[in-house]
């Protein structure tokens, strides 16, 4: 397995689960290198702010790969959504995701869609929500296939998301696209709430599992009191999983300490 950490190059609330904080992704890459991570997960609100070739060189200089280009800040800070009731906003979201895919391709990586899929509107049925999301996601995946850049879709628990809460429901949704460019992001924070048998859920996801987030109750560092991370790790090991395992937690008590303790935990449990 390759170990990654969620990183951000701006000052955000410590409640956001991005443990590695820096003034630039160059600074984040330098810290990740010192800590022994293989990669960082970039929080990219607007890819137009970045030049992929320059960013790639900076990361390469530190021996750091990009596990994913994450898209959620565009939802949190701008209100973009793949299921927005306004068709113009949905179109703008799809176009933003295409530019995210362009950046991901330059970085030899993939985009991650979580919160950017949006939430159900009052009175909207699950079928209506899924229909709108299918249309938006289908266009994104088609574009990704044309440039050979994958899209990874995250399972989100019922407190934070709609419809695609369990691993099974998420996998059923992804499989209906019949696309090798649409993959799955497992996350212990969401699995702990929605999947009664996490090892079984991991095995169910294996055909599309490309990114696995490690995050404890409350989006904190694992402490082995709320969730059996070793059981999840053994399921991945038994399957020969060799993709990304990424630390996603709050930067507490501070960014460096959370990142250091996190990588030490990943090495102890998942290696």
C-alpha positions as CSV (number, residue, x, y, z in Angstrom):
1,X,0.0,0.0,0.0
2,X,1.1,3.6,-0.6
3,X,0.5,6.1,2.1
4,X,-0.9,9.6,1.4
5,X,-2.2,12.5,3.5
6,X,-4.9,15.1,2.8
7,X,-3.2,18.4,2.4
8,X,-4.3,22.0,1.8
9,X,-2.4,25.1,0.8
10,X,-4.5,27.7,2.5
11,X,-5.7,28.7,6.0
12,X,-9.0,26.8,6.7
13,X,-10.9,25.9,9.8
14,X,-9.3,23.2,11.9
15,X,-12.7,21.4,11.8
16,X,-11.9,20.5,8.2
17,X,-10.2,17.1,8.0
18,X,-7.0,18.1,6.2
19,X,-4.2,17.4,8.6
20,X,-1.3,18.6,6.5
21,X,-1.4,22.4,6.2
22,X,1.0,24.7,4.3
23,X,1.3,28.0,2.6
24,X,1.8,26.2,-0.7
25,X,1.7,22.6,-2.0
26,X,5.5,22.9,-2.3
27,X,5.6,23.4,1.5
28,X,3.2,20.5,2.0
29,X,5.3,18.3,-0.2
30,X,8.4,19.1,1.7
31,X,6.7,18.2,5.0
32,X,5.2,15.0,3.5
33,X,8.7,14.0,2.3
34,X,10.2,14.5,5.8
35,X,7.4,12.5,7.4
36,X,7.8,9.6,4.9
37,X,4.5,9.8,3.0
38,X,4.4,8.6,-0.5
39,X,1.8,11.1,-1.7
40,X,-0.5,14.0,-0.8
41,X,-4.2,14.5,-1.6
42,X,-4.7,18.0,-3.0
43,X,-7.7,20.1,-2.0
44,X,-8.3,22.0,-5.3
45,X,-11.2,24.5,-5.4
46,X,-10.4,26.0,-8.8
47,X,-7.8,24.3,-11.0
48,X,-7.3,27.5,-13.0
49,X,-5.3,28.8,-10.1
50,X,-2.6,26.1,-10.7
51,X,-0.3,25.2,-13.5
52,X,-0.1,21.5,-13.6
53,X,3.4,21.2,-15.1
54,X,4.9,23.5,-12.4
55,X,3.0,21.7,-9.6
56,X,4.2,18.4,-10.9
57,X,7.9,19.5,-10.9
58,X,7.6,20.8,-7.4
59,X,6.1,17.5,-6.1
60,X,8.6,15.4,-8.1
61,X,11.5,17.3,-6.5
62,X,10.3,15.9,-3.2
63,X,9.5,12.5,-4.5
64,X,5.8,13.0,-3.7
65,X,3.0,11.7,-5.9
66,X,-0.6,13.0,-5.9
67,X,-3.1,10.4,-4.6
68,X,-6.1,12.5,-5.7
69,X,-7.3,15.9,-6.7
70,X,-10.2,16.5,-4.4
71,X,-13.1,18.7,-5.4
72,X,-15.2,19.4,-2.3
73,X,-14.0,22.9,-1.6
74,X,-16.0,24.1,-4.7
75,X,-19.1,22.8,-2.9
76,X,-18.2,24.1,0.5
77,X,-17.0,27.6,-0.6
78,X,-18.9,28.2,-3.8
79,X,-22.0,26.1,-3.7
80,X,-21.3,24.2,-6.9
81,X,-23.1,21.0,-7.0
82,X,-23.7,18.2,-9.6
83,X,-27.4,18.0,-8.5
84,X,-28.0,21.7,-8.0
85,X,-31.7,22.6,-8.9
86,X,-30.4,25.2,-11.3
87,X,-29.3,23.6,-14.6
88,X,-26.8,26.4,-15.2
89,X,-25.1,25.6,-11.9
90,X,-25.0,21.9,-12.7
91,X,-23.4,22.7,-16.1
92,X,-20.8,25.0,-14.3
93,X,-20.0,22.2,-11.9
94,X,-19.5,19.6,-14.7
95,X,-17.2,22.1,-16.5
96,X,-15.2,22.6,-13.3
97,X,-14.8,18.9,-12.9
98,X,-13.5,18.5,-16.4
99,X,-10.8,21.1,-15.6
100,X,-10.1,19.1,-12.4
101,X,-9.6,16.1,-14.6
102,X,-7.3,18.0,-16.8
103,X,-5.1,18.9,-13.8
104,X,-5.3,15.3,-12.4
105,X,-4.1,14.0,-15.8
106,X,-1.1,16.3,-15.7
107,X,-0.3,15.0,-12.2
108,X,-0.8,11.4,-13.2
109,X,-3.6,11.2,-10.7
110,X,-7.4,11.0,-10.4
111,X,-10.2,13.3,-9.1
112,X,-12.3,12.5,-6.0
113,X,-16.0,13.4,-5.9
114,X,-17.6,13.6,-2.5
115,X,-19.6,16.5,-1.3
116,X,-19.6,18.1,-4.7
117,X,-22.4,15.6,-5.8
118,X,-24.7,17.7,-3.6
119,X,-27.7,17.0,-1.5
120,X,-31.4,16.1,-2.1
121,X,-33.8,19.0,-2.4
122,X,-36.9,19.2,-0.2
123,X,-39.5,16.7,-1.6
124,X,-37.1,15.2,-4.1
125,X,-37.1,11.4,-4.3
126,X,-34.1,9.2,-4.3
127,X,-34.8,8.3,-7.9
128,X,-35.0,11.9,-9.0
129,X,-31.8,12.7,-7.2
130,X,-30.0,9.7,-8.7
131,X,-31.3,10.6,-12.2
132,X,-29.8,14.1,-12.1
133,X,-26.5,12.9,-10.6
134,X,-26.3,10.1,-13.2
135,X,-26.6,12.7,-16.0
136,X,-23.9,15.0,-14.5
137,X,-21.5,12.2,-13.5
138,X,-21.9,10.4,-16.9
139,X,-20.6,13.5,-18.7
140,X,-17.7,13.8,-16.3
141,X,-16.8,10.1,-16.6
142,X,-17.0,10.3,-20.4
143,X,-14.7,13.2,-20.5
144,X,-12.3,11.5,-18.1
145,X,-12.2,8.4,-20.3
146,X,-11.4,10.6,-23.3
147,X,-8.3,11.9,-21.6
148,X,-7.6,8.7,-19.6
149,X,-8.1,10.3,-16.2
150,X,-10.1,8.4,-13.5
151,X,-12.9,9.7,-11.4
152,X,-13.2,8.3,-7.8
153,X,-16.6,8.5,-6.1
154,X,-16.8,8.5,-2.3
155,X,-19.3,6.8,-0.1
156,X,-20.8,9.3,2.4
157,X,-22.8,8.4,5.5
158,X,-26.4,9.5,6.0
159,X,-25.5,12.5,8.3
160,X,-23.4,14.1,5.5
161,X,-24.9,12.8,2.3
162,X,-27.9,11.3,0.6
163,X,-28.7,7.9,-1.1
164,X,-25.2,6.5,-1.6
165,X,-24.5,5.9,2.1
166,X,-23.4,2.2,2.2
167,X,-20.7,0.6,0.3
168,X,-23.2,-1.7,-1.4
169,X,-25.5,1.1,-2.6
170,X,-22.5,3.1,-3.8
171,X,-21.0,0.2,-5.7
172,X,-24.4,-0.6,-7.3
173,X,-24.5,3.0,-8.6
174,X,-20.9,3.0,-9.9
175,X,-21.3,-0.4,-11.6
176,X,-24.3,0.7,-13.7
177,X,-22.0,3.1,-15.7
178,X,-19.9,0.1,-16.9
179,X,-16.8,2.3,-17.0
180,X,-13.2,1.4,-15.8
181,X,-12.7,5.1,-15.4
182,X,-15.2,5.4,-12.5
183,X,-13.8,4.0,-9.2
184,X,-14.6,3.8,-5.5
185,X,-13.3,5.6,-2.5
186,X,-13.7,3.8,0.8
187,X,-13.6,5.7,4.1
188,X,-13.6,4.3,7.6
189,X,-15.4,7.3,8.9
190,X,-18.4,6.6,6.7
191,X,-18.1,2.8,6.8
192,X,-18.2,2.8,10.6
193,X,-21.6,4.4,10.5
194,X,-23.2,2.6,7.5
195,X,-21.5,-0.9,7.0
196,X,-22.2,-3.4,9.8
197,X,-19.5,-5.7,8.4
198,X,-16.6,-3.5,7.3
199,X,-14.3,-6.3,6.0
200,X,-17.1,-7.6,3.9
201,X,-17.8,-4.1,2.6
202,X,-14.1,-3.8,1.7
203,X,-14.2,-7.1,-0.2
204,X,-17.3,-5.9,-2.0
205,X,-15.6,-2.7,-3.1
206,X,-12.3,-4.3,-4.3
207,X,-13.1,-4.4,-8.1
208,X,-13.2,-0.5,-8.0
209,X,-11.3,0.4,-4.8
210,X,-8.6,2.9,-5.7
211,X,-8.4,5.1,-2.6
212,X,-9.0,4.2,1.1
213,X,-9.4,7.0,3.7
214,X,-8.4,6.4,7.3
215,X,-10.3,8.6,9.7
216,X,-11.8,7.9,13.1
217,X,-14.9,9.0,14.9
218,X,-15.2,12.8,14.8
219,X,-12.7,12.9,11.9
220,X,-9.9,12.5,14.5
221,X,-6.7,10.4,14.4
222,X,-7.3,6.7,15.0
223,X,-7.2,5.8,18.7
224,X,-8.4,2.1,18.4
225,X,-11.4,2.9,20.7
226,X,-14.2,3.5,18.2
227,X,-13.3,1.5,15.2
228,X,-11.3,-1.7,14.4
229,X,-8.8,-0.3,12.0
230,X,-6.7,-3.5,12.2
231,X,-9.6,-5.5,11.0
232,X,-10.0,-3.2,8.0
233,X,-6.2,-3.3,7.4
234,X,-6.2,-7.1,7.4
235,X,-9.0,-7.2,4.8
236,X,-7.0,-5.0,2.5
237,X,-3.8,-7.0,3.1
238,X,-5.5,-10.3,2.5
239,X,-6.8,-9.0,-0.9
240,X,-3.4,-7.8,-1.9
241,X,-4.5,-4.2,-2.1
242,X,-1.7,-2.0,-3.3
243,X,-3.4,1.3,-4.0
244,X,-3.6,4.5,-1.9
245,X,-4.3,4.6,1.9
246,X,-4.8,8.2,2.8
247,X,-5.0,9.9,6.2
248,X,-8.0,12.2,6.6
249,X,-8.3,13.9,10.0
250,X,-8.4,17.2,11.7
251,X,-5.0,18.9,12.3
252,X,-5.1,18.5,16.1
253,X,-3.3,19.4,18.2
254,X,-1.4,20.9,15.3
255,X,-0.7,20.0,11.7
256,X,2.8,18.5,12.2
257,X,1.8,16.4,15.2
258,X,-1.3,15.0,13.6
259,X,0.6,14.2,10.4
260,X,3.5,12.6,12.2
261,X,1.3,10.5,14.5
262,X,-0.9,9.6,11.5
263,X,1.9,8.2,9.4
264,X,3.3,6.3,12.3
265,X,-0.1,4.7,12.8
266,X,-0.5,3.8,9.1
267,X,3.0,2.2,9.1
268,X,2.1,0.2,12.3
269,X,-1.3,-1.0,11.2
270,X,-1.6,-1.0,7.4
271,X,1.9,-2.1,6.4
